[in-house]
């Protein structure tokens, strides 16, 4: 729920946050309001339309499209973490 999310964000230590695409704007807003470090927000687009995915790609640095198989999810997370590390170094 929203309260638990805000508490977790205030605790910090997060590298990546996954959120349903429909909730991503709210989660991003809560991240800004909580003063959370710099976790990378990655929306998960499950059953989204092509236009919703195209819009999400404009708004977010990375997205995951579902359904996704376990190995593909792990590969995507490796890519996301490598991308985040690259951002932190620049």
N, C-alpha and C positions, 0 to 999 in steps of 0.2 A: 504494500500500500504506500501511499505518498509519504506518510510520516516515517515509515521504516526506510524508505529510499533516502529521504533527507538525512536521517541519522547516519546511515551508511556512508553517504557522501561526505558528511562532516568528519567522520572518522578518517577518511582519506586512505591512501595506499592502493587505489585502484589504477590499473593500467588501461583496461578496456571495459566499457559498459555496453552490453547488448540490450537492445530494447526493441519491442515490436515497432514497426514503421509507423503505425497509427499513434503510438505513444511517444515517439522520438522528439517531437517539438516540445512537449511538456517536460520530458526528461532533460532535454538541453536547457530549458529555462530553469529547472530546479538545480541543475549543475552550476549555472551562473550564480543563482541566488545563494547557494550553499557555500560558495567560496572554495569549492572542490579543487584539488590540484589541477592536473591536466590529463584526466583520463580521456581516451579516444572513444567517442560515442559511435557505435556501429548499429544502425538500424537493421532489423531482420525483416525482410519483405516476404511474407508468406501469403501467397494467393493474391499478390498485388497486381494491378494492371500494368501494362507496358508504360503508360504515361506516368503512373505513380512511381515506378522504378526510375524512369528518366528524370523526374523531378528530384527524387531522393539523391541520385548521382550528382546533381547540381548542388545540393545542399550539404551533403556529407562526403567526407574524404573516402570512405569505404562503406559498402553495404553488403549484406548477405542475402541471397535469394533462397527461399525455401520452397518446397522441402529439399533437404540436403542430406546426403549420406554421411555417415560418421567420418570416413576418411577424407571426404571433401571438406567437411567442417573443420577438421584438424589442419588441413592444408591452408584453408582460408584464415584460420586463427594464426598460424605461423606467419602468413603474409601480413596480416594486420599488425602483429607484434613487431615484425621487422620494419614495417612502415612507421609505426609509432617511435621506435628507437631511432630511425632516420630523422624524424621530426625533432626529437629531443636533442640530437647532435647538431642540428642546423641552427 
